[in-house]
Amino acid sequence: MTITSAPRAGRETGPRRRRKAALTVLFWLLILPFLAWAVIRLGGWERGPVVQLFAFTPYVAAAAWVPALLALATRRWTVGAVAVIVAILLASAVLPRAIPSRDKGPRLGVQLNVMTSNMLFGGADAATIVKLISEHDVAVLAVQEFTTEGRQALADAGLGALLPYSSLADEPQADGSGLYSRYPITSPGADRNGGGFMQAYATVQVPGAGPVIAESAHPLAPYARSVLKQWRTDLLAEPRADQSGTPRILLGDFNATLDHAPLRELISRGYRDAADTAGQGLIGTWGPYDGDPIPPVTIDHVLVDRRIGVREVTVHPIPRSDHRAIIARLTVPAER
């Protein structure tokens, strides 16, 4: 008679050990893309086809917790610890946008409410835009993809009675730009950026606060690898906020999120992002609003000179546009 000994309690058999090792390898493979994403994002090294993908970094940051929690739940402590570190790194780049900043700029001064809206080839619902301006006491409006038809629609909706002063450069398709103001303006004009879009601007004479330069920004979109150089150039060519000159507001469709290094570099040149400052920086402004199956991303922004305070930011749907409008309640320095 042959006697065989049973496996000792707690000792794993060969097949079980192999399955456990295979699952550990699978966890490492799941974590590696998130690790690469975190390194590229924190280093500002996005290039080529990943530029478009990096607009979706907030979703990646949320998904990074899935392999981390699964690894910890299955007691794979080493891979779990690495996964948690990766998830924390991604969260550190994203979560601050949902937390109001302690430094919102000056609280004292003259209130100035501004709004930006991409009109999608001029077809956005003008009545909704005008209603928002009236309800939120908007004094400065910037519009992009501003056509002659869009200009007429805004006029027919009664915009002139609310914002009688303007600097307009309406053009066919997506190239046009416009700036409207409740207050008198000086030095109106519009420049065409390297990507082909017009950017209307003017100096707004805010009562009790002196002049403020406002510009409707619309850098080229990174829609193909062949235009990425121009997209980056357009963003970095936007005017800096000169702390010794007239306070400046850049607002519009920047075709970039805060996960794109060129936009962060532009902001570092004397600006603050109003939505990020107010803790509203994760609200999507472009994506599925005209029916496209794209997760919302935040590519519309109000950038303000650091001498201008941010009090509140709200985001609003506009029928017949693929963008949502942003309204920012600001405080500009009072005249001395």
C-alpha positions as CSV (number, residue, x, y, z in Angstrom):
1,M,0.0,0.0,0.0
2,T,1.3,3.5,-1.0
3,I,0.7,6.3,1.4
4,T,0.7,9.9,0.1
5,S,0.7,12.9,2.4
6,A,-1.9,15.6,1.9
7,P,-0.8,19.2,1.4
8,R,-0.1,20.9,4.6
9,A,-2.6,23.5,5.7
10,G,-1.8,26.9,4.3
11,R,0.5,25.6,1.6
12,E,-0.6,26.6,-1.9
13,T,-0.7,24.1,-4.8
14,G,1.2,24.7,-8.0
15,P,-1.9,25.7,-10.1
16,R,-3.1,28.0,-7.4
17,R,0.3,29.6,-7.0
18,R,0.4,30.2,-10.8
19,R,-3.0,31.8,-10.8
20,K,-2.1,34.1,-8.0
21,A,1.1,35.1,-9.8
22,A,-0.7,35.7,-13.1
23,L,-3.2,38.0,-11.3
24,T,-0.4,39.9,-9.7
25,V,1.2,40.4,-13.2
26,L,-2.2,41.5,-14.5
27,F,-2.4,44.2,-11.7
28,W,1.0,45.5,-12.7
29,L,0.0,45.7,-16.3
30,L,-3.1,47.6,-15.3
31,I,-1.2,50.1,-13.3
32,L,1.6,50.8,-15.8
33,P,-0.6,53.0,-18.1
34,F,-1.7,55.1,-15.2
35,L,1.9,55.4,-14.0
36,A,2.9,56.6,-17.5
37,W,0.0,59.0,-17.6
38,A,0.9,60.5,-14.2
39,V,4.6,60.9,-15.2
40,I,3.7,62.6,-18.5
41,R,1.1,64.9,-16.9
42,L,3.2,66.0,-14.0
43,G,6.2,66.6,-16.3
44,G,4.1,68.5,-18.9
45,W,5.5,66.1,-21.6
46,E,2.3,65.4,-23.6
47,R,3.1,65.2,-27.3
48,G,1.7,63.8,-30.5
49,P,-1.6,61.9,-30.3
50,V,-1.8,61.9,-26.5
51,V,-2.4,65.7,-26.5
52,Q,-6.1,65.1,-27.3
53,L,-6.3,62.3,-24.8
54,F,-4.9,64.4,-22.0
55,A,-8.1,66.5,-22.0
56,F,-9.7,63.5,-20.3
57,T,-7.2,63.3,-17.4
58,P,-9.9,63.8,-14.7
59,Y,-11.6,60.6,-15.9
60,V,-8.2,58.8,-15.9
61,A,-7.5,60.1,-12.4
62,A,-10.8,58.6,-11.2
63,A,-10.3,55.3,-12.9
64,A,-6.8,55.0,-11.4
65,W,-8.4,54.1,-8.0
66,V,-10.0,50.9,-9.4
67,P,-6.8,48.8,-9.8
68,A,-5.5,50.3,-6.5
69,L,-8.5,49.2,-4.5
70,L,-8.7,45.8,-6.2
71,A,-5.0,45.2,-5.4
72,L,-5.4,46.1,-1.8
73,A,-8.6,44.0,-1.5
74,T,-6.7,41.0,-2.7
75,R,-3.8,41.7,-0.3
76,R,-1.3,42.4,-3.0
77,W,0.4,45.0,-0.8
78,T,3.4,46.0,-3.0
79,V,1.4,46.5,-6.2
80,G,-1.4,48.0,-4.2
81,A,0.9,50.6,-2.6
82,V,2.4,51.6,-6.0
83,A,-1.2,51.9,-7.4
84,V,-2.3,54.1,-4.5
85,I,0.8,56.4,-5.0
86,V,0.0,56.7,-8.8
87,A,-3.7,57.4,-8.0
88,I,-2.7,60.1,-5.5
89,L,-0.3,61.7,-8.0
90,L,-3.1,62.0,-10.6
91,A,-5.6,63.2,-8.0
92,S,-3.1,65.9,-6.9
93,A,-3.2,67.3,-10.5
94,V,-7.0,67.2,-10.7
95,L,-8.7,67.6,-7.4
96,P,-7.5,71.2,-6.6
97,R,-9.8,72.4,-9.3
98,A,-12.8,71.3,-7.3
99,I,-11.6,73.1,-4.1
100,P,-12.0,76.9,-3.9
101,S,-8.6,78.6,-3.7
102,R,-7.6,80.6,-0.6
103,D,-6.1,83.2,-2.9
104,K,-9.0,84.5,-4.9
105,G,-7.5,87.9,-5.4
106,P,-8.7,91.2,-4.2
107,R,-12.1,91.3,-2.5
108,L,-12.5,95.0,-2.6
109,G,-13.1,96.9,-5.8
110,V,-15.7,97.2,-8.5
111,Q,-17.8,94.2,-9.5
112,L,-17.6,93.1,-13.1
113,N,-19.5,90.1,-14.5
114,V,-18.1,88.6,-17.7
115,M,-19.3,85.8,-19.9
116,T,-17.9,83.8,-22.8
117,S,-19.9,81.6,-25.2
118,N,-18.8,79.7,-28.3
119,M,-21.7,80.0,-30.8
120,L,-20.9,76.9,-32.9
121,F,-20.8,78.5,-36.4
122,G,-23.1,81.3,-35.2
123,G,-26.0,78.9,-34.6
124,A,-26.3,79.0,-30.8
125,D,-29.6,80.2,-29.4
126,A,-29.2,83.9,-29.1
127,A,-32.2,84.3,-26.9
128,T,-30.7,82.1,-24.2
129,I,-27.4,84.1,-24.4
130,V,-29.2,87.4,-24.0
131,K,-31.4,86.0,-21.1
132,L,-28.3,84.9,-19.2
133,I,-26.7,88.3,-19.7
134,S,-29.8,90.0,-18.2
135,E,-30.3,87.5,-15.4
136,H,-26.6,87.6,-14.3
137,D,-25.9,91.3,-14.8
138,V,-23.2,90.5,-17.3
139,A,-21.3,93.6,-18.4
140,V,-18.8,92.0,-20.9
141,L,-19.5,89.2,-23.4
142,A,-17.0,87.4,-25.5
143,V,-18.2,85.1,-28.3
144,Q,-16.3,82.7,-30.6
145,E,-17.3,81.0,-33.9
146,F,-19.1,84.3,-34.4
147,T,-20.7,84.7,-37.9
148,T,-22.8,87.4,-39.5
149,E,-25.9,85.3,-38.9
150,G,-25.0,85.0,-35.2
151,R,-24.4,88.7,-35.0
152,Q,-27.8,89.4,-36.4
153,A,-29.5,86.8,-34.1
154,L,-28.0,88.5,-31.1
155,A,-29.2,91.9,-32.3
156,D,-32.7,90.6,-32.9
157,A,-32.7,89.1,-29.4
158,G,-32.1,92.5,-27.9
159,L,-28.4,92.3,-27.0
160,G,-27.8,95.9,-28.1
161,A,-30.0,97.3,-25.3
162,L,-27.9,95.5,-22.7
163,L,-24.5,95.7,-24.2
164,P,-24.4,98.6,-26.6
165,Y,-20.7,98.9,-27.2
166,S,-18.8,96.3,-29.2
167,S,-15.7,95.2,-31.1
168,L,-16.8,92.7,-33.7
169,A,-15.1,90.5,-36.3
170,D,-17.7,88.2,-37.6
171,E,-16.6,85.7,-40.3
172,P,-18.0,82.6,-41.9
173,Q,-17.8,79.2,-40.2
174,A,-15.7,79.1,-37.0
175,D,-13.2,82.0,-37.6
176,G,-15.2,85.0,-36.2
177,S,-14.9,86.6,-32.8
178,G,-16.8,89.3,-31.0
179,L,-16.7,91.4,-27.8
180,Y,-19.7,93.3,-26.4
181,S,-19.7,95.7,-23.4
182,R,-22.2,97.6,-21.3
183,Y,-19.5,100.3,-20.8
184,P,-17.8,102.5,-23.3
185,I,-14.7,100.9,-25.0
186,T,-11.6,102.3,-26.5
187,S,-9.0,100.8,-28.8
188,P,-11.3,98.2,-30.3
189,G,-9.8,95.7,-32.8
190,A,-9.3,92.1,-33.8
191,D,-6.2,90.1,-34.7
192,R,-6.1,86.8,-36.6
193,N,-4.0,84.3,-34.7
194,G,-1.7,81.8,-36.4
195,G,-4.4,79.1,-36.4
196,G,-6.7,81.4,-38.5
197,F,-9.2,82.5,-35.8
198,M,-10.0,86.1,-35.1
199,Q,-9.6,87.4,-31.6
200,A,-11.7,90.6,-30.9
201,Y,-10.5,92.9,-28.1
202,A,-11.1,96.3,-26.6
203,T,-10.3,98.4,-23.5
204,V,-13.4,98.6,-21.4
205,Q,-13.9,101.7,-19.3
206,V,-15.4,100.3,-16.1
207,P,-16.9,103.1,-14.0
208,G,-15.1,103.5,-10.8
209,A,-12.4,101.1,-11.8
210,G,-10.7,102.5,-14.8
211,P,-9.7,100.6,-17.9
212,V,-9.6,96.8,-18.3
213,I,-8.5,95.1,-21.5
214,A,-10.8,92.2,-22.5
215,E,-10.1,89.8,-25.4
216,S,-12.1,87.0,-26.9
217,A,-9.6,84.1,-27.1
218,H,-9.8,81.2,-29.6
219,P,-6.5,79.3,-30.2
220,L,-6.4,76.6,-32.7
221,A,-7.8,73.1,-31.7
222,P,-5.3,70.2,-31.5
223,Y,-7.4,68.2,-33.9
224,A,-4.6,66.5,-35.7
225,R,-0.8,65.8,-35.2
226,S,0.0,68.2,-38.1
227,V,-1.4,71.2,-36.2
228,L,-0.1,70.5,-32.7
229,K,2.8,72.9,-33.2
230,Q,0.5,75.7,-34.2
231,W,-1.9,74.9,-31.3
232,R,1.0,75.2,-28.9
233,T,2.1,78.4,-30.6
234,D,-1.3,80.0,-30.5
235,L,-1.7,79.4,-26.7
236,L,1.8,80.7,-25.9
237,A,1.2,83.8,-28.2
238,E,-1.8,85.0,-26.1
239,P,-1.0,88.3,-24.5
240,R,0.6,88.2,-21.0
241,A,-0.8,90.0,-18.1
242,D,1.5,92.9,-17.6
243,Q,1.4,93.7,-13.9
244,S,2.7,97.2,-14.6
245,G,0.1,97.9,-17.3
246,T,-3.7,97.8,-17.7
247,P,-5.4,94.8,-16.1
248,R,-6.4,92.2,-18.6
249,I,-9.0,89.5,-19.0
250,L,-8.7,86.7,-21.6
251,L,-11.9,84.7,-22.0
252,G,-13.0,82.2,-24.6
253,D,-12.6,78.8,-26.1
254,F,-8.9,77.9,-25.5
255,N,-9.2,74.4,-26.9
256,A,-7.1,73.2,-24.0
257,T,-7.6,72.0,-20.4
258,L,-5.6,72.6,-17.3
259,D,-4.0,69.2,-18.0
260,H,-2.2,70.7,-21.1
261,A,1.2,72.2,-20.3
262,P,0.9,75.2,-22.8
263,L,-2.2,76.5,-21.1
264,R,-0.7,76.1,-17.6
265,E,2.3,78.1,-18.9
266,L,0.1,80.8,-20.3
267,I,-1.7,81.1,-16.9
268,S,1.7,81.3,-15.1
269,R,2.3,84.6,-17.0
270,G,0.3,86.7,-14.6
271,Y,-3.2,85.1,-14.8
272,R,-5.5,82.9,-12.6
273,D,-8.1,80.6,-14.1
274,A,-11.4,81.9,-12.7
275,A,-13.2,78.5,-12.5
276,D,-10.2,76.8,-11.0
277,T,-9.9,79.6,-8.4
278,A,-13.6,79.3,-7.5
279,G,-13.5,75.5,-7.2
280,Q,-15.5,74.9,-10.4
281,G,-12.7,73.8,-12.6
282,L,-13.9,70.3,-13.2
283,I,-17.2,71.3,-14.8
284,G,-17.2,70.3,-18.4
285,T,-17.7,73.1,-21.0
286,W,-17.5,71.1,-24.3
287,G,-18.4,67.6,-25.5
288,P,-21.8,66.1,-25.7
289,Y,-23.9,69.2,-25.8
290,D,-24.8,68.9,-29.5
291,G,-25.2,65.1,-29.4
292,D,-21.6,63.9,-29.8
293,P,-20.8,60.9,-27.6
294,I,-17.8,62.6,-26.0
295,P,-17.3,62.9,-22.2
296,P,-17.4,66.6,-21.2
297,V,-14.1,68.4,-20.9
298,T,-13.2,71.9,-19.7
299,I,-11.7,73.8,-22.6
300,D,-13.5,77.2,-22.2
301,H,-11.9,79.5,-19.6
302,V,-11.9,82.9,-18.1
303,L,-8.3,84.0,-17.3
304,V,-8.0,87.1,-15.2
305,D,-5.0,89.3,-14.3
306,R,-3.9,88.4,-10.8
307,R,-4.8,91.9,-9.8
308,I,-8.5,91.0,-10.4
309,G,-10.4,89.0,-7.8
310,V,-12.7,86.0,-8.5
311,R,-15.9,85.8,-6.5
312,E,-18.0,83.2,-8.3
313,V,-18.1,81.1,-11.5
314,T,-21.1,79.4,-13.1
315,V,-21.5,77.3,-16.2
316,H,-24.7,77.3,-18.4
317,P,-26.0,75.2,-21.3
318,I,-26.7,77.0,-24.6
319,P,-29.1,75.3,-27.0
320,R,-27.7,74.6,-30.4
321,S,-24.1,74.9,-29.3
322,D,-21.5,72.2,-28.4
323,H,-20.1,74.5,-25.7
324,R,-21.5,75.7,-22.4
325,A,-21.2,79.4,-21.5
326,I,-19.1,80.5,-18.5
327,I,-20.1,83.5,-16.3
328,A,-17.5,84.8,-13.9
329,R,-18.2,87.4,-11.2
330,L,-15.0,89.4,-10.8
331,T,-13.7,92.3,-8.7
332,V,-11.5,94.8,-10.5
333,P,-9.3,97.3,-8.8
334,A,-11.0,100.6,-8.0
335,E,-9.6,103.9,-9.2
336,R,-7.3,105.7,-6.9
